[in-house]
Amino acid sequence: MPIGVNVTKAKDLQKDMFRQVRTSLLESLDIDYQKADEAADASAKTAVAAKKQALRDVTANAALDAASTADEVRAVWDADVLGARPPEHT
């Protein structure tokens, strides 16, 4: 009997990876927001807030929800929001 991949678990692991990557990005954006706040730069604050919301929304990914194989799950990565995908562990 071949060993299968639990796609539901793979999706959860992919979301965990999203969360790991976004943590440092959110921390950096917090600093950018504070700088914009200190400078009273409303447009910069709005731009930072939009980036932060995109990072929060990254786990609500329709492509990930629709994935039905481990390869499809692995292929889901929003580089525009999360940046380059980190190297995978082997």
Residue pairs with C-beta under 8 A, 6 or more apart in sequence:
5 69
5 70
7 67
7 68
7 69
7 70
7 73
10 70
10 73
10 74
11 64
11 65
11 67
11 73
14 64
14 73
14 74
14 76
15 59
15 64
17 86
18 58
18 59
18 61
18 82
19 59
21 82
21 83
21 86
22 55
22 56
22 58
22 82
25 55
25 82
25 83
26 52
26 55
29 48
29 51
29 52
29 55
32 44
32 48
33 45
33 48
33 49
33 52
35 44
36 44
36 45
36 48
37 45
54 81
55 81
55 82
58 78
58 81
58 82
61 76
61 78
63 76
64 73
64 76
66 72
67 73
67 75
67 76
74 88
77 85
79 85
